[in-house]
Amino acid sequence: MKVGWKKITLGTAFETVTGNTPPKNNLDFYGQFMPLVKPPELCDTTLDFAEDGLSEAGAEVARTVPPNSILVSCIGNLGKVGLNTVSVAFNQQINAILPDVGKVIPKFMFYQVLSCSFKKQLEALASGTTVPIVNKSKFNSIEVVLPSLPEQQRIVSILDEAFDGIVTAKANAEKNLKNARALFESYLQSVFTQRGEGWVEKKLGDICAITSTLVDPRKDEFIDLTHVGAGNIKPQTGVFVELKTVREEDLISGKFLFDESMVLYSKIRPYLMKVARPRFNGLCSADMYPLAPLPNEITRDYLFHLLLSNHFTDYAIQGSARAGMPKVNREHLFEFRVWLPAVKKQKELASKLDALHEETQHLEFIYQQKLAALDELKKSLLHQAFSGEL
């Protein structure tokens, strides 16, 4: 530790309080007088609003803290943080640190609570088998460092400037990422809404079919095949992730057999646009449709891009309204109408879409890497700041 710095427990250095809110069945306690903060609203930034609020009467019976308090989620999603800029109330899942301005600059304490060192201590203190919990006593035992106030101000100034730059860089990367996706989606939309010469309108049920039947995955001929569920397809990309065999997943319920001539389409939550072209034979979840393109009607690649289009997705969403989880039934799926060119033209268009899709994926990978690098840079700066290396 740097010379002149003190290491002290949170409870010894500061007052901490656990949140408390009025009974929900008394509506007189709720209104717009004071924000009521819950863990989802803690986004590791300054906090000046909340979706819910308390009335003046509710604020009198709730646990409230003044501006420049640090709110920390200590039940469930541990370590989410907010620095409030106004007086707020907060619920029982949150502990608040009330910085003593004679000892610490609130922004310095906020940044320290964001550091990996603080979060590791918090997670190590958690109890509970299903929902992690850190009670107030354990929370108070977390160790923090306190340099002199001028040193704190120096560190805060450096972090403020660095983090402002990171925010700008992330905004630019996210904008570029969005633009890359928009370019592909725009071209995709133009392909499937045009009606060129010689194009004919057909139902999806006339150009592809579900030829597979449910099989028992426990049988010897199926147990070592790769299994694909909706969770194994990344939304809007056609990319498989974390694939395992039937044996590895110990599956017992019926699955559809598919081969590499088919397109897999997840009928659950159609807005996620989970579509894929397998390059292998396997079994897929009963919540997926293994669609076999009919010869001389539609190519597999053209069908894949069709199912990824907003034109189709909007239709699928309209027909998936139901209690519980949105799901596209087979009848609605096959009623979808599309204008189709000849197979030769389909191959030409699909080839262009594949090239643009590949380029988009490459750009997305670059921008995602940049975003991840910026997150790592922020963590590194926080580590340096509170280990005396900044």
N, C-alpha and C positions, 0 to 999 in steps of 0.2 A: 504494500500500500504506500502511496506517496507520502512523503514527509509532511506533517502538519494536518493530515486528514484523520478524522475520527471514524471508527466503526462502532455502531451502536444499534441496538434493536429498535424496531419501529415503535413499539409500545413505550419504550423508555424515552424516546425523542419527541413523540407527538401524541396528541389525543386522537384516538380512532373510535368510530362509532359504526354500529350495524344498523342497516335500514329497517324501517317499520312503516307500514301503511295502514290507513283506516279500513274497516270492514267494507267489502265490495257491495254488500247488500244495502248500505246506506248511501243513497245517491246524493244526499245533501253534502257529503264530504268531497264530491268530485265536481270539477269545473275547470276554469282557465286561470285561476289566481296564481298557481305555482306549478311548474313542470314536475311530473312524476317520472323519474328515470328508472328504466328496467335494463337488464344486461344487454339485450339486442341493440340498444341505443349507444352502448359504449363501443366506440370504433377507433380507439387509440388516438383520438384527436380532442381538440377543445369541444366542449358541449354547451350549446346554448338553446336547445329545444328538446321536447319530448312529445311523443304522440298523445299521451294521456296527461291529465293535470288534476290538481286538487283545488277545491274551493278554499276560501279563507278559513272556514271552520275545519276543513280537512287538514290544512297545513298546521293548525294548532295541535292536532292530535298525532300527526305523523312525525317521523324523524326527518329533520331538515338540516342542511348545511349551507354556510355562506359561500359566496364566490371564491374561486381559487382553491377549492377542496379537490382532492383526487379521489375518484370513485373507482373501485376495483371489484370486478365480479369474482365472488368466492364460492359460488355453488354452480355446478354444471360446467359451463364453458369458462374455465378458470382464466383469470388474468386479463380479461378485456378491461380497458382503461378509458377514463374520460376525465378531463379537467374542466369543471363547470365554470362558466363565466357569469352566471346568475345564481341566486339562491334556488335550491332544488330540494325536493323530497325524493326518496329512493327506497326501493323495496328490500325485502329481507335477504335477497341473494347478493347484496352488495355491501361491502365495507368501505367506509370513507376515511381518508387521512386528512386531518385538519392541520396544515403546515403552520408552524409558529414562525412568523416573518422575522422574528429576532434570531432564528437559527437557520432558516432555509428560504430560498427563493422558490415560490410554488412551482414555477416552470422547471426548475432544477429537479425538484422531487417528482414531478410528472414524468420527466424524461427518464429518471432513475427507475421508476416503476415500469416503464416500457422496456427496460433492458432485459436481456436473456437471464442475467444473474438473478434478478428479482423473480422472474417468472419460474425459473428452475426451483428456487426455494419454495415458492408458493405451491407448485405441483408436488414437491417432495413432502409437503405437510398434509396433503389431502387424505381424507379418510372416506369411507363409503364404498360399497361394492358395486353399485350401479351408477350413482351420481356422485362425482367427487365433491367433497365439502371441506372447506377450511374455516374453522370457527374463529371467533375473534381472538381467543387466547393464542392459538397457533399463529394467526395473522400477525399479532403483535411481536412474535418471536423472530420475525424476518429481520435480517441484518441489512443495514443501509450505511452508506458512507456520507460524511458531512465535512467537506472542506470549508475554508473560510468563505464569507459572503462574497468578497471580491473574486475569489477563484470560482465560485458557483456562477457568478455573473459572466465571467470569461467563457466558461463552458457553455452556458445557455446561449450566448451570442454566437459562438461557433456552430452549435447545433442548429440554431434557428436559421442561420444563413445556409448551412448545408442542406437542411431538410426542405427549405423553400426551393432550392435547386432540384432536389429529388422529386418534389411534387410537380414541378414544371416538366421535368424530363419524363415522368410517368404519364402525365397528361398528353404529352406529344406522342409517346409510344402507343398509348391506348387509342389516340386519334388515328394514328397510322394503321393500327390493327383493325379498327372499325372500318377504315376506308378500303383496306385490302378485302375484307369480307364483303363490303357493299359492292365493290367492282364485280366480284364473281356472282353475287346474288342478282345484280342487275342484268348481267348477260344471261344467266340461267332463266330469269323471268321472261326475258325477251324471246328466248327460244320456245318456251312452252305457252306463250300467249299469241304467237303468230299463226297465220293460216296461209301458207304458201300455195302456189299453184300445184294441183294434183294431190294436195293433202286431204285426208278423209277423217271424219270424226268417228271415234269408236269408244265403246265403254272399256274400262280396264278389264272387265270380266271376259271381253272378247279377244284380248291380246296376251293375257297371262292367266295362269291357273295355280291352284294349290293342289299339287298331285300327291303330296306326302300324307301319310296317316300317322297317328300316334303310335309309338313303339315303346316297349318296356326297356328302359336304359340299363337295367340290371343284367340283361342277357349278354352272353359272352361276345356276340358279334358287335355289340354297341358299347360295352363298358369302358373301352379304351379310346373311344372317339372323343374329339374335342367338343365341349359344350359351349354354346353361345346363348347368353341371356341378354336382356335389355341393358343390364349394367355393364356388359362387355363391349358396348359400342359407344364411342364418344359422339355426342350430339353434333349434327351438321357436318361431320367429317368423313364418315364411313370407315373410321379407324377402329380396329379391335384393340382391346386392352385387357390385361390380366386373364388370359384364357387358361382354362384348366380342363382336364379330362373328366368324363363322367365319374370314373373311379375316384379321382381326387376330390370331387365335390360330393361324393356319396349320394348320388341322386336316386330317387325311387319312383317319382311320378312320371307319367307319360310324356314323351318328347317327340318332336317332329324330326325325321331324318331329312337332311339336305345334302346337296352336292354343289360343286363349283359352277354349275350352270345356272344357279338360282340367285335371287336377290332376297336378302333378309330384311324384313320391315317390322319394327316394333309397334304393336297396336296400342300400347300403353302410353299415355301422355303424348299424343301426336305432335304437340308443339315442340318437343325435344328433337324431332327429326332424326331418329336413330335408324339409319339405313346402311347396309353394308353388302359388299360383293365378296363372298368367301372364296379363297383360293385353295380350299380343302373341303373334304367331306366331314360331316359331323352331325350333332344333334342340337336342336335349338329349343328354347323354352316354348311352352304352349301359348305364351303371351306374344309370340312372334309369328309372322306369316312368312313361310318360305315360298316365294313367288317364282314360278317357272315361266319364263317368256315363251310364248307360242312361236314356233318356226314361221318365218316369212311374215310375221306380224310386228314384232318389236324385238330389238336386240337387248341383251342383258344390260349393257352399258347405258343405253338410252333410257331403259326402265329405271335404273339406279338414279340417274340425274332427274328424271321426272318426279320420283318420290321424294327427292330433296328440294324440289322447287316450292316456292311460296304459294304458287298457283294450286298445287295439290294439297299442301299443308293446310291452307285456309279451308279447303273443302273437308279435309279429314277432321279438323277441329270442330267444324259446324255439326258434324255427325257424331261427335264423341261425348256430348253432354249427357251426364248420368250422375246418379247419386254415388258419392265416393270417388273412385279414380276414373278420369277420362279414358275411354277405350273406344277404338274404331272397330265396329263389327264387320264381318265379312261381306254382308249384303251391301252396306253403305260403301265399302271400299270398292267393290266391283261395279258400282253404279257410276263411278267417276268417269267423266267424258273428257277426251283429249283429241286434239287434231294431230294426226300423224302423217309424216312424209313417208316416202318409200324407204325400204330398209337401207339402201345405199346412202341416202341422204341422212338417215339416222346415224349411220356409222361415222359419217363426216362430221356431223354436229357433236356427237358424243366424243370424238377424238379431240375437237377443239375445247369442249368442256373439261375433258380430262387434263389437258395441258394447262388450262387456266386454273383448274382446281389444284393441281400439283404446285403451280407457282404461288397460289394463295396460301396453301399449306406451308410452303417454304417461308413466305413472308411472315405468316403467323408465328412460326417457330422462332424466327429471329426476334420478333417483337416480344414474344413471351419470354425468351431468354433475357432480353434487355430488362423487362419488368422484374424478373426474378433476381437479376444482378443488382438492380436498384434496391430491392428489399434487403438483399444481403449486405449492401453498402450501408444501409441504415442500421442494421443490426451491428455491423462492425464498428461504426462510429459510436453507437451507444456503449458497446463493450469497452472501447478505448477511453471514452469519457469517464466511466465509473471504475476503471482500473488504474486511473492516473496516467494514461498514456497519451492523452489528447493535448 
